[in-house]
């Protein structure tokens, strides 16, 4: 699932990169004609549009992970046929989490782009420098951010689904995590 999530994020990045680069060319074209942006630089991609695209692409995989992990958890305590997505509360919470992730991911990217483009303009650098900065942001996003988000979201959705699957069996009221305090315990866990 992680690799599927990562691939989706990279597809989002690629489409968004194309839009951003096209708009950077337009922005620098106007700047070369001494055009002044009175209200600051325009967005280099339509954030609302990309939030919607991100939600549309991520939601089916998130639901697949949730459904499968919930089934596995319930089966682990002898209950078959549990579909946690039938719980309106769980399904709504999952959808809301994907919406929040989509908004945060795209707004972070847009903020990074604006910072770098302002840096390019302020330093007097031209279009090629700005294009290189944009490509650098997306190259980093494809390698580091995509992997980080994919790992975090896959585990978050899986853990939430596990808890929900066990809850829906009616057999489990409370989940208690046990950890050992030994040589392998990190300093942060030892402090707890």
Backbone as CSV, one residue per row, in Angstrom:
resi,resn,N_x,N_y,N_z,CA_x,CA_y,CA_z,C_x,C_y,C_z
1,UNK,0.808,-1.208,0.000,0.000,0.000,0.000,0.846,1.264,0.000
2,UNK,1.966,1.192,0.697,2.845,2.364,0.742,3.279,2.784,-0.652
3,UNK,3.698,1.815,-1.451,4.169,2.114,-2.810,3.039,2.684,-3.662
4,UNK,1.820,2.187,-3.464,0.669,2.727,-4.204,0.424,4.185,-3.816
5,UNK,0.491,4.464,-2.521,0.311,5.839,-2.037,1.397,6.739,-2.610
6,UNK,2.628,6.256,-2.559,3.759,7.036,-3.059,3.572,7.341,-4.553
7,UNK,3.132,6.358,-5.304,2.920,6.551,-6.750,1.836,7.595,-7.004
8,UNK,0.764,7.556,-6.232,-0.307,8.549,-6.380,0.237,9.952,-6.116
9,UNK,1.010,10.092,-5.058,1.566,11.406,-4.715,2.498,11.893,-5.820
10,UNK,3.294,10.999,-6.358,4.199,11.382,-7.444,3.427,11.787,-8.699
11,UNK,2.310,11.129,-8.975,1.462,11.517,-10.111,0.878,12.911,-9.890
12,UNK,0.469,13.186,-8.672,-0.041,14.517,-8.325,1.066,15.547,-8.532
13,UNK,2.242,15.246,-8.013,3.375,16.166,-8.156,3.675,16.453,-9.625
14,UNK,3.652,15.424,-10.456,4.004,15.600,-11.864,3.011,16.512,-12.587
15,UNK,1.724,16.289,-12.364,0.718,17.151,-12.987,0.809,18.579,-12.484
16,UNK,1.027,18.700,-11.195,1.130,20.020,-10.582,2.393,20.746,-11.047
17,UNK,3.485,20.016,-11.193,4.739,20.590,-11.668,4.534,21.219,-13.055
18,UNK,3.841,20.506,-13.932,3.593,21.020,-15.290,2.827,22.337,-15.242
19,UNK,1.793,22.381,-14.399,1.001,23.607,-14.266,1.844,24.736,-13.684
20,UNK,2.618,24.421,-12.654,3.452,25.446,-12.005,4.498,26.000,-12.971
21,UNK,5.159,25.130,-13.713,6.184,25.593,-14.650,5.589,26.462,-15.752
22,UNK,4.430,26.090,-16.245,3.749,26.897,-17.269,3.443,28.291,-16.716
23,UNK,2.973,28.342,-15.485,2.630,29.631,-14.883,3.860,30.453,-14.517
24,UNK,4.950,29.786,-14.156,6.192,30.513,-13.872,6.683,31.212,-15.135
25,UNK,6.572,30.556,-16.269,6.965,31.170,-17.539,6.141,32.433,-17.785
26,UNK,4.833,32.364,-17.525,3.967,33.533,-17.700,4.337,34.649,-16.730
27,UNK,4.578,34.291,-15.491,4.937,35.287,-14.478,6.233,35.995,-14.869
28,UNK,7.245,35.238,-15.235,8.525,35.846,-15.593,8.446,36.594,-16.918
29,UNK,7.548,36.171,-17.795,7.328,36.918,-19.034,6.799,38.309,-18.739
30,UNK,5.855,38.402,-17.820,5.316,39.707,-17.431,6.357,40.536,-16.675
31,UNK,7.128,39.890,-15.819,8.162,40.610,-15.073,9.214,41.191,-16.016
32,UNK,9.509,40.475,-17.094,10.507,40.976,-18.049,10.008,42.222,-18.775
33,UNK,8.690,42.431,-18.724,8.100,43.634,-19.334,7.824,44.690,-18.267
34,UNK,8.503,44.554,-17.120,8.392,45.484,-15.992,7.006,45.533,-15.364
35,UNK,6.240,44.451,-15.490,4.941,44.366,-14.832,5.172,44.202,-13.335
36,UNK,4.392,44.902,-12.531,4.513,44.818,-11.069,3.262,44.151,-10.500
37,UNK,3.478,43.105,-9.715,2.369,42.443,-9.033,2.096,43.194,-7.740
38,UNK,1.000,43.913,-7.716,0.683,44.757,-6.558,0.284,43.939,-5.332
39,UNK,-0.359,42.819,-5.552,-0.827,42.008,-4.430,0.065,40.789,-4.210
40,UNK,1.299,40.859,-4.666,2.195,39.713,-4.544,2.039,38.786,-5.733
41,UNK,2.876,37.788,-5.772,2.849,36.840,-6.881,1.536,36.065,-6.905
42,UNK,1.029,35.797,-8.098,-0.150,34.929,-8.172,0.258,33.484,-7.862
43,UNK,-0.706,32.680,-7.471,-0.418,31.269,-7.224,0.027,30.614,-8.523
44,UNK,1.016,29.742,-8.430,1.519,29.081,-9.624,0.730,27.813,-9.965
45,UNK,-0.167,27.424,-9.078,-1.140,26.386,-9.413,-2.409,26.660,-8.618
46,UNK,-3.509,26.137,-9.111,-4.812,26.335,-8.485,-4.928,25.360,-7.313
47,UNK,-4.723,25.869,-6.111,-4.656,25.003,-4.932,-5.983,24.281,-4.693
48,UNK,-7.112,24.950,-4.868,-8.403,24.286,-4.649,-8.597,23.133,-5.624
49,UNK,-8.204,23.348,-6.871,-8.312,22.298,-7.876,-7.446,21.098,-7.494
50,UNK,-6.209,21.364,-7.055,-5.304,20.274,-6.718,-5.674,19.579,-5.412
51,UNK,-6.300,20.292,-4.499,-6.816,19.625,-3.296,-7.890,18.624,-3.712
52,UNK,-8.778,19.039,-4.599,-9.830,18.138,-5.087,-9.264,16.936,-5.818
53,UNK,-8.270,17.170,-6.669,-7.631,16.063,-7.396,-6.973,15.105,-6.418
54,UNK,-6.294,15.645,-5.429,-5.608,14.818,-4.436,-6.610,13.970,-3.655
55,UNK,-7.706,14.574,-3.246,-8.758,13.824,-2.543,-9.286,12.702,-3.432
56,UNK,-9.581,13.038,-4.677,-10.135,12.041,-5.603,-9.182,10.873,-5.836
57,UNK,-7.888,11.140,-5.874,-6.922,10.073,-6.131,-6.577,9.268,-4.881
58,UNK,-6.585,9.899,-3.714,-6.173,9.206,-2.492,-7.301,8.452,-1.793
59,UNK,-8.516,8.951,-1.904,-9.625,8.364,-1.155,-9.864,6.888,-1.472
60,UNK,-9.884,6.474,-2.741,-10.122,5.044,-2.987,-9.071,4.135,-2.338
61,UNK,-7.809,4.522,-2.378,-6.765,3.708,-1.758,-6.907,3.725,-0.237
62,UNK,-7.201,4.880,0.339,-7.391,4.965,1.791,-8.537,4.054,2.231
63,UNK,-9.618,4.040,1.470,-10.760,3.182,1.800,-10.404,1.701,1.636
64,UNK,-9.621,1.396,0.613,-9.191,0.009,0.408,-8.352,-0.467,1.589
65,UNK,-7.418,0.364,2.024,-6.571,0.021,3.171,-7.437,-0.164,4.414
66,UNK,-8.315,0.813,4.667,-9.168,0.741,5.847,-10.029,-0.504,5.869
67,UNK,-10.670,-0.789,4.757,-11.553,-1.964,4.668,-10.762,-3.245,4.920
68,UNK,-9.642,-3.393,4.240,-8.849,-4.619,4.348,-8.287,-4.802,5.761
69,UNK,-7.717,-3.750,6.327,-7.132,-3.856,7.669,-8.210,-4.095,8.730
70,UNK,-9.375,-3.488,8.548,-10.481,-3.739,9.471,-10.948,-5.182,9.423
71,UNK,-11.020,-5.740,8.215,-11.403,-7.150,8.050,-10.388,-8.074,8.718
72,UNK,-9.114,-7.788,8.520,-8.051,-8.613,9.101,-8.116,-8.563,10.629
73,UNK,-8.325,-7.375,11.183,-8.405,-7.235,12.646,-9.579,-8.023,13.203
74,UNK,-10.729,-7.890,12.562,-11.922,-8.604,13.038,-11.739,-10.116,12.904
75,UNK,-11.173,-10.549,11.793,-10.938,-11.979,11.584,-9.971,-12.534,12.622
76,UNK,-9.065,-11.694,13.087,-8.093,-12.115,14.100,-8.725,-12.497,15.425
77,UNK,-9.927,-11.997,15.674,-10.641,-12.384,16.902,-11.870,-13.235,16.564
78,UNK,-11.859,-13.813,15.353,-12.892,-14.779,14.989,-14.161,-14.217,14.375
79,UNK,-14.178,-12.952,14.036,-15.378,-12.347,13.432,-15.130,-12.115,11.936
80,UNK,-15.944,-12.713,11.120,-15.839,-12.564,9.666,-16.915,-11.592,9.176
81,UNK,-16.662,-11.003,8.033,-17.679,-10.180,7.379,-17.838,-8.779,7.937
82,UNK,-16.884,-8.310,8.697,-16.946,-6.949,9.231,-16.425,-5.992,8.157
83,UNK,-17.232,-4.987,7.816,-16.806,-3.942,6.879,-16.892,-2.617,7.623
84,UNK,-15.757,-2.135,8.062,-15.747,-0.928,8.891,-16.225,0.307,8.134
85,UNK,-16.196,0.256,6.805,-16.662,1.405,6.024,-18.181,1.577,6.109
86,UNK,-18.878,0.543,6.615,-20.325,0.666,6.817,-20.650,1.564,8.007
87,UNK,-19.662,1.813,8.845,-19.841,2.755,9.945,-19.701,4.162,9.382
88,UNK,-20.776,4.922,9.444,-20.749,6.284,8.922,-19.701,7.137,9.638
89,UNK,-19.580,6.946,10.952,-18.589,7.711,11.716,-17.168,7.416,11.236
90,UNK,-16.840,6.127,11.044,-15.496,5.779,10.592,-15.258,6.295,9.171
91,UNK,-16.201,6.050,8.271,-16.038,6.475,6.874,-15.878,7.992,6.778
92,UNK,-16.672,8.735,7.545,-16.556,10.201,7.537,-15.222,10.666,8.108
93,UNK,-14.763,10.016,9.163,-13.472,10.383,9.764,-12.332,10.100,8.789
94,UNK,-12.406,8.979,8.097,-11.380,8.643,7.109,-11.375,9.670,5.977
95,UNK,-12.546,9.991,5.456,-12.644,10.983,4.375,-12.126,12.345,4.824
96,UNK,-12.468,12.726,6.041,-12.023,14.018,6.576,-10.497,14.042,6.709
97,UNK,-9.916,12.929,7.125,-8.457,12.886,7.275,-7.768,13.011,5.912
98,UNK,-8.334,12.430,4.876,-7.759,12.538,3.532,-7.932,13.967,3.013
99,UNK,-9.052,14.577,3.330,-9.279,15.978,2.942,-8.235,16.888,3.612
100,UNK,-8.004,16.686,4.890,-7.021,17.493,5.616,-5.611,17.259,5.070
101,UNK,-5.262,16.008,4.840,-3.962,15.685,4.259,-3.796,16.378,2.910
102,UNK,-4.815,16.305,2.075,-4.759,16.894,0.734,-4.563,18.399,0.803
103,UNK,-5.283,19.027,1.686,-5.182,20.479,1.834,-3.783,20.865,2.334
104,UNK,-3.321,20.205,3.353,-2.015,20.516,3.941,-0.888,20.261,2.944
105,UNK,-0.938,19.134,2.254,0.121,18.782,1.308,0.221,19.842,0.205
106,UNK,-0.901,20.211,-0.374,-0.898,21.171,-1.472,-0.553,22.584,-1.010
107,UNK,-1.042,22.978,0.144,-0.715,24.312,0.664,0.770,24.419,1.018
108,UNK,1.354,23.343,1.535,2.785,23.336,1.837,3.594,23.493,0.552
109,UNK,3.216,22.756,-0.475,3.911,22.860,-1.762,3.811,24.270,-2.315
110,UNK,2.616,24.845,-2.279,2.419,26.197,-2.800,3.249,27.213,-2.024
111,UNK,3.304,27.072,-0.718,4.097,27.974,0.116,5.589,27.868,-0.228
112,UNK,6.071,26.656,-0.408,7.477,26.464,-0.790,7.765,27.123,-2.134
113,UNK,6.858,26.956,-3.087,7.038,27.550,-4.410,7.071,29.074,-4.332
114,UNK,6.136,29.651,-3.587,6.092,31.111,-3.468,7.377,31.649,-2.840
115,UNK,7.847,30.989,-1.791,9.088,31.425,-1.141,10.259,31.404,-2.116
116,UNK,10.395,30.329,-2.866,11.516,30.197,-3.792,11.395,31.156,-4.976
117,UNK,10.179,31.367,-5.465,10.008,32.300,-6.579,10.267,33.736,-6.134
118,UNK,9.822,34.088,-4.948,10.137,35.422,-4.421,11.646,35.593,-4.260
119,UNK,12.308,34.529,-3.820,13.768,34.558,-3.693,14.413,34.800,-5.068
120,UNK,13.921,34.115,-6.087,14.471,34.273,-7.442,14.259,35.691,-7.965
121,UNK,13.083,36.242,-7.720,12.771,37.592,-8.197,13.598,38.625,-7.444
122,UNK,13.657,38.491,-6.120,14.399,39.431,-5.285,15.887,39.437,-5.637
123,UNK,16.429,38.282,-5.943,17.856,38.190,-6.251,18.166,38.627,-7.677
124,UNK,17.121,38.877,-8.462,17.326,39.317,-9.836,17.620,38.189,-10.801
125,UNK,17.444,36.990,-10.340,17.690,35.836,-11.202,16.556,35.710,-12.221
126,UNK,16.820,35.020,-13.276,15.859,34.924,-14.361,15.020,33.665,-14.335
127,UNK,14.373,33.434,-15.456,13.444,32.322,-15.612,14.122,30.972,-15.396
128,UNK,15.306,30.773,-15.938,15.967,29.466,-15.791,16.223,29.137,-14.328
129,UNK,16.657,30.116,-13.565,16.891,29.917,-12.130,15.576,29.560,-11.427
130,UNK,14.520,30.297,-11.742,13.209,30.029,-11.138,12.709,28.637,-11.513
131,UNK,12.898,28.267,-12.766,12.492,26.934,-13.225,13.268,25.855,-12.482
132,UNK,14.549,26.068,-12.299,15.374,25.112,-11.549,14.887,24.985,-10.106
133,UNK,14.503,26.102,-9.501,13.986,26.063,-8.125,12.686,25.264,-8.058
134,UNK,11.783,25.517,-9.010,10.508,24.788,-9.043,10.773,23.293,-9.209
135,UNK,11.630,22.944,-10.153,11.949,21.528,-10.359,12.587,20.918,-9.122
136,UNK,13.414,21.678,-8.419,14.025,21.185,-7.186,12.993,20.870,-6.115
137,UNK,11.995,21.722,-5.997,10.924,21.485,-5.017,10.176,20.193,-5.346
138,UNK,9.846,20.000,-6.614,9.115,18.791,-7.002,9.995,17.548,-6.986
139,UNK,11.279,17.696,-7.292,12.184,16.547,-7.186,12.244,16.066,-5.737
140,UNK,12.364,17.008,-4.802,12.375,16.666,-3.374,11.028,16.048,-2.968
141,UNK,9.950,16.617,-3.475,8.624,16.093,-3.151,8.452,14.658,-3.650
142,UNK,8.966,14.380,-4.833,8.851,13.026,-5.392,9.648,12.004,-4.603
143,UNK,10.774,12.419,-4.083,11.646,11.477,-3.380,11.303,11.412,-1.893
144,UNK,11.386,12.523,-1.229,11.281,12.538,0.230,9.844,12.682,0.739
145,UNK,9.170,13.721,0.278,7.819,13.970,0.797,6.856,12.846,0.433
146,UNK,6.935,12.353,-0.795,6.018,11.287,-1.225,6.203,10.048,-0.358
147,UNK,7.435,9.680,-0.105,7.707,8.505,0.714,7.262,8.714,2.153
148,UNK,7.550,9.871,2.698,7.183,10.167,4.074,5.666,10.159,4.268
149,UNK,4.964,10.833,3.372,3.499,10.874,3.468,2.914,9.478,3.257
150,UNK,3.440,8.743,2.285,2.930,7.396,2.008,3.084,6.487,3.223
151,UNK,4.250,6.533,3.850,4.493,5.693,5.027,3.585,6.104,6.176
152,UNK,3.547,7.396,6.458,2.742,7.891,7.574,1.264,7.566,7.383
153,UNK,0.744,7.838,6.215,-0.684,7.638,5.975,-1.062,6.162,5.931
154,UNK,-0.215,5.334,5.350,-0.514,3.904,5.309,-0.600,3.341,6.717
155,UNK,0.360,3.696,7.559,0.334,3.199,8.938,-0.802,3.820,9.744
156,UNK,-1.058,5.114,9.553,-2.135,5.763,10.292,-3.476,5.134,9.940
157,UNK,-3.735,4.974,8.657,-5.007,4.390,8.222,-5.103,2.943,8.702
158,UNK,-4.018,2.194,8.566,-4.024,0.803,9.005,-4.272,0.660,10.496
159,UNK,-3.616,1.488,11.297,-3.817,1.424,12.754,-5.230,1.838,13.151
160,UNK,-5.737,2.899,12.533,-7.116,3.313,12.823,-8.101,2.220,12.435
161,UNK,-7.857,1.584,11.293,-8.753,0.519,10.826,-8.691,-0.698,11.742
162,UNK,-7.503,-1.013,12.225,-7.350,-2.123,13.161,-8.198,-1.879,14.408
163,UNK,-8.075,-0.685,14.961,-8.857,-0.357,16.167,-10.353,-0.385,15.878
164,UNK,-10.754,0.173,14.738,-12.178,0.194,14.382,-12.702,-1.210,14.122
165,UNK,-11.900,-2.029,13.442,-12.317,-3.409,13.180,-12.531,-4.182,14.460
166,UNK,-11.607,-4.031,15.413,-11.763,-4.706,16.705,-12.959,-4.164,17.466
167,UNK,-13.163,-2.857,17.416,-14.301,-2.232,18.095,-15.620,-2.765,17.537
168,UNK,-15.697,-2.889,16.221,-16.953,-3.318,15.601,-17.286,-4.785,15.848
169,UNK,-16.330,-5.575,16.293,-16.637,-6.970,16.605,-17.506,-7.074,17.850
170,UNK,-17.444,-6.050,18.704,-18.167,-6.101,19.968,-17.431,-6.906,21.021
171,UNK,-16.289,-7.448,20.674,-15.514,-8.279,21.590,-14.416,-7.509,22.305
172,UNK,-14.076,-6.339,21.778,-12.952,-5.579,22.305,-13.438,-4.196,22.739
173,UNK,-13.186,-3.844,23.999,-13.543,-2.519,24.506,-12.350,-1.579,24.497
174,UNK,-11.202,-2.122,24.873,-10.018,-1.297,25.073,-8.810,-1.975,24.440
175,UNK,-7.958,-1.156,23.856,-6.704,-1.670,23.320,-5.580,-1.071,24.154
176,UNK,-4.701,-1.928,24.630,-3.568,-1.481,25.424,-2.301,-1.899,24.690
177,UNK,-1.430,-0.923,24.447,-0.156,-1.215,23.804,0.874,-1.471,24.888
178,UNK,1.609,-2.533,24.744,2.666,-2.863,25.690,4.012,-2.657,25.011
179,UNK,4.923,-2.070,25.742,6.273,-1.871,25.227,7.265,-2.316,26.296
180,UNK,8.414,-2.746,25.855,9.447,-3.186,26.770,10.475,-2.090,26.952
181,UNK,10.940,-1.951,28.165,12.008,-0.999,28.452,13.309,-1.801,28.528
182,UNK,13.969,-1.880,27.377,15.229,-2.613,27.329,16.242,-1.825,26.495
183,UNK,17.305,-2.464,26.078,18.369,-1.788,25.320,17.884,-1.246,23.976
184,UNK,16.826,-1.814,23.421,16.325,-1.382,22.113,15.347,-0.206,22.223
185,UNK,14.991,0.173,23.440,14.031,1.258,23.647,14.704,2.612,23.400
186,UNK,14.058,3.437,22.583,14.647,4.757,22.272,14.527,5.694,23.495
187,UNK,15.276,6.766,23.442,15.324,7.712,24.573,13.960,8.361,24.832
188,UNK,13.174,8.563,23.782,11.879,9.206,23.947,10.894,8.292,24.671
189,UNK,10.908,7.005,24.299,10.023,6.053,24.965,10.472,5.793,26.397
190,UNK,11.770,5.806,26.627,12.283,5.607,27.984,11.813,6.718,28.909
191,UNK,11.683,7.920,28.375,11.261,9.059,29.176,9.794,8.952,29.608
192,UNK,9.041,8.128,28.919,7.618,7.965,29.269,7.526,7.004,30.394
